[in-house]
Amino acid sequence: MTTDAARRFASLAVHAGQDPDESTGAVIPPVHFSTTFAQDGIGGLRRGYEYGRSGNPTRTALQMQLAAIEGGAHAFSFASGLAAEDALLRAVLSPGDEVLLGNDVYGGTYRLLSRVLGPWGVRLRLVDMSDEQAVRAAVAERAPRLLWVETPSNPLLRITDIATLARIGHDAGALVVVDNTFATPALQQPLGVGADVVVHSTTKYLGGHSDVVGGALVLSETHRDGALAEEIGFLQFAVGAVSGPLDAWLTTRGIKTLAVRMERHSRNAAAVAAFLAGHDRVARVYYPGLAEHPGHEIAARQMSGFGGIVSVALESAEAARRLAESTRLFQLAESLGGVESLVNYPDAMTHASVRGTEAAVPVEIVRLSVGIEDEGDLLEDLDRALRV
């Protein structure tokens, strides 16, 4: 029988943590809604389950699935991506510690670090993570406790060489974290090239259907000693920002089709990027699959596909807002990674919290989350909206 360790990605996504139900043989394991579990005498826990916050079989199955698809040793599921980030940051940082963060980063991550952990004494520095020499200089100036990487980044899709950044971080004694939300483990596996921890907003591509909020942390094999995992597990339990059983099950269901969805997302996004790159109303297209995109060669080397996000610069803020408000098939909404196409104006939506900071998004940028609809319909919608 093939073991999980020997299976390839698409098979792991379908089968890891998904053994048929022992009592009935049900191919899809049941969702365990119970908040508490009967004990066989005081302290006599059945398979370790006691109370829904400390553990739930449906959440356990998801965590096994997450660890398998990322090639990690430990995984933890949370109620949101930011809850996952918060648990990691609390586990690793103390007052006075510093995080070196990309200057093109998700606004919620910046807000968590600057406005929640900043008053607690955590320091924050920003650098262009796609610029190896800039990162080396920043680390040489002052070694951070944690090096936080997004690649592709949100929303300018900057590409960071994970293996190189991991070496730089480790040489300085830093923990190296990669937000893998945009690429997903279907296209990129940071732990396999040196990262210590992967972060996900499972709300996005892993869930994949815009119907469940969640987050996850996956730790590398190098952390099999369990110290960091033990601390994160304690915070998951003690702080309590866990994913509920239905949320965990919906995420598991989404992951099962991740491989085929990412193929379609990537194919449609490549077509959208090529179309926009030749459009007379567009100033610039950001997509790592384009040969002229900075970091294209790195992305081609460390990713098996270029993903479903395309960002575009128009000639002005007014033109960008007009595009965002004129599409019909692309729905104007926050978030990304669902089967449906979404359009977002980052300056006033997902990244409004970083206005006026080093992480501010240019006002002429529009971000597209390209779904799995018909390619021709997507291109027609964008062309019509650009000509409004």
N, C-alpha and C positions, 0 to 999 in steps of 0.2 A: 504494500500500500504506500502511495506517495505521501510523504510528510508535508506539513505546511511549509517547512523551511525549504523544501525542494520545489515547491510550486511556483509558477510564474504569477505576475501581478494580477491579471484578469481572473485567474482561478482563486487566488487568495481573496480578492475583493468579494467574490461570491460565497466562498466556503469558510473562511477563517472565523472562528467563534460561532459557527452556525451548525453544530451537530444536531441531528434530528432529536426531537423530544424523546426522552427515555421511556416515558410511560405510554405514549401513544404512537410513536414513530412519526409524528408530524414533521414534515420536511422543514417547515418554517417554525422555529422555536416560538413558544408562546410569549406574549408580553406579560411581565409580572408587575401587576399594579399594586400589590400589597405593600403597605407602609411598614408592616412589622412581621416578624417571622417567629413561629412557635419554637420553643426551646425544649430539648429533651433533658429536663432538669436545669437548675440554675447554671448558666454558663455553657450548657450543652448545645452549641450552635450547630445547625445543619449546614454543612459546607461553608461555614463562616458567616452566614447571613443572620443579622440581628434586627436592623432597623434601616429603613429606606435611604436615609442620608448616608449611612456608613457603607452600604452596599446593596446592590440589586442585580439579580441575574441578567436582566436585559442590558443594563449598563455594563456589566462584566463582559458580555458577549461583544458589545460594541468596542470596548477597550482592547479586547483580544484582536478584533478585526483591524483596528487602527494601528496597533503595534505591528501586525503582520504586513500591512500594505506599505508602511513606511520603513520596514526593516529595522524596527526598534526593539528594545528590551522591555520597556514599560510604556504604558499609555494611560492617560487619564481624560475622562470626558466631563465637560463642564456645561453650565447653563448658557454660556455665550463665549465668544472668542475673547472678549475683554476679561471675563471671569477667569479664563485659562491664563491669560497674560498676567493678571493680578496675582494668581497663586504662584506662578513661576517667579515673579519679581519679589514677592514676599519671601519665598524660600531661599533666594540667592542673595538679596541685598540687605544691607544694614545702613543706617544713617551715615552719611559721608562717602558711601560708595558712588561710583559713577557709571553711567550707561553711555556708550558711544552708539549713536543712532543715525540712520540714514536721513539726509535732509529732504528726501522725497518719500515720506512714510505715511501710512494710514493715520488720519487725523485723530482717531480714537486712541491709538497707541501713544501719540505725542501728548494728548490731553491727560491720559492716565499717569504718564511719567511726570509731566510738568505741574499738573494741578492737584493730583492726588498724592503721589509719592514725593513730589518736590518739597512741600511743606514738612514732610517727615524727615527730610535731610538728604534725599537722593539727588545727586547732581546729574545733569544731562548735557551732552555735547553733540552737535550735529556735524556730519561730514558727508561728502558724496561717496557712498559706499562703492560706486562703480569705478572710482578713481583709486587704484591701488596705492599710488604714491601718497595721495592725500590721507589715506587710512594709515599707512605706515608712519607718516609724520605725526598724525594725531595720537597714535599709540605710543610713539617714542616720546612725545611731549609729556604724556601722563597716561599710565596704563589704566584702562577701565576695568571694572569688575565684570562687565558684560558687554559683548559686542552683538548688536541687534541688526540683523540683515533682512531686508525684503528683496526678493528677486524672483520674477520681475516685480518692480516696485509699483506702488499705488499713488498717483495714477500715471506717471510718466514712463513706466515700464523700463526703468534703468535695469541693467543686467550686472550682477555681481558674480565674480568668479568665487564660488563657495569654497573650493579646495584651498585657494590662495588665502582667502580671508580667514579660514579656519587655522591655517598655519600661523598667520600673523597674530591672531587672537590667542592661540595656545602658547606661542612663544612669550607673550606678555602675561600669561597666567589668567587670561579671561575665559569665561564661558561663552561659547559661540552659539547663538540662537538664530534660526532661520524661520521666518514667516513664509510658509509654503502654500498659502491660501490660493494665490493666483495660478500657480503651476499644477498643484496637487501631486500626490505621489504617482499618479498615472503618467506624468510627464517628467518629474524631477524628484530625486530622492537625496536630500541634503545629508542625511546621516551617513550614507554610504561614501561620501567624499569628505567627511571630517567634522561636520556640525555635531554639536552636543545635544541640542534640543530642537525639535520642530514644533512650531505653533500653527494651529489652524483655527480659522473661523469656519466651523463645519456648516454654518448657515449657508455658505456659498456653494462651491462645487460639490463638496462631499454629500451634503443633503440634496442639493441639486434641483429642488422643485419649489423653492421659495415658500415652504410651508413649515419650517422648523428652525428655531434659533439654537445655536450650540457652539461649543469650542472644544479644543483638544490640545493636549501636550503629549509628545512622544519623545522618549529619551533613548539615546544611542546605547549600543552594546558596551561601550566603554564605561557606562554607569551601572553595570550589572552588580557592583558592590552594594547598590541599593540606598546609599546615603541620601542622594538627592531625591530619588523616588520616594523614600520614606517620608521626607519632609513635605514633598508635594502632596502625597497621599494624606498626611496628617492635616494639611491645610484644606484639602478637598473636603475632608470630614468635619473639621472644626469650624471652618467658615461657612461651609454648606452650600456653595454655589454649584450644585450638582445638576446634571441633566436628569430630567424625569424619565420614567420608563417609556412613555409614548414618544417623547423626543428622541430618546436613544434608539428606539425601534425604527422611527422614520429615517434617522440618519443611516442606520445599518442598511435599510432598504435602498436608500439613495446610493450608497457606496457600491452596491452590487452592480449597478449599471455605469459606474464612473468611467471605466475604460472606453466603452463605446460612446458615451456622451462627450468625453474630452476629444475623441477623434473628430466628431462632428462639429463641436465648438471651434476647434482649431482650423478645420477646413473652411467653415463659414467665415471665421475671423480673417483668415488669409485672403479670402476673396474680397471682403469688405475693405481691408487695408490696401490691397492693390487698386481697387476701384477709387478709393478716396485719394490715394497718392497721385492719381492722374486727373483729379477733379479741379476745375478752374476756380472753385470757391474755397478751396482748402489750402491753408498755408503750409501745414506740416502734418505728417502722420507718424504716430508713435506705435510701432509694433515690432517685436523682436524678430519676426519672420521676414521682415524686409531686409534685403542685403545692405541697404544704407543705414539701417538702425544701429546706433552705437551699441556695441556689445553683441551684435548678431552672431559673430563667430563663437563667442563664449556660450551664448544660448544654444547654438547648434550642437556644441560639444557636450553640455551638461543637461540638456533637455531632449526628450524624444519627440517633442512637438512644441509649438509656440503659444498655445493657449487661446482663450476666447476673448481677451480684452484688447480693445483698440482705443487709443486716445487720439484726438485730433485737435489741432490748433486752427482756429479761424482767424480772420484778419482783425477782429476786435472783440471786446466783451459783448457788445450788442449782437454781433453775428453769432457768437457762441450761444448766447441765451436764446436767440431766435431759433437756431437749429434744435436745441434741447426741447423747445416748446412746440415744435412743428412736426415732429415725427408722429406716425400713427401706429405702425407695427412695433417700433421701439417705444416702450412705455416709459414715461418720465417718472423715475422712482429711484430711491436709494437702494443699496445692496447690489449684488451681482452674482453670477454663477448659476442662475436658474435656467431651465430649459427655454424660457421666454427671453426675448431680447429687451434690454433696458438701456435707457440713456440717462446720463447724470451730468449735472453741472457742478463739479467739485467745489469751486470757490464758495458757493452758497448752500451746498448740500453736505456731502460726506466730509469735506475738509473745511467747513466754516469755522471750526474751532481753532484752526491754525492761521487764520487771516492775521496779517501783520507780524508773523514770525518768520524765522528762517525756513520753515517747512511750508510756507504758503504756496498754493497752487496758482499759476498764472491765470488771469481772468479770462483769457481767450481759449482755455482748454475745455473740451467736452470729452467725457469718458463713455465708451460704448461697451456694454456687456453683450456680446453677440451670442444669441441663442441657437437653437437647433432647427429653426424654421427653414423654409425653402430659401436658398441663396438668392434667387432672382427677386423674390418679394422683398428681401432685406435691402438689396441694392436699389430697387425702385423706390422704396420708402425714403432712403437717405438722399437719393438724387432729387426727389420732389421737395423734401424738407430744405435742402440746401438752396433751392431756387425760389423759396418763398420770399 
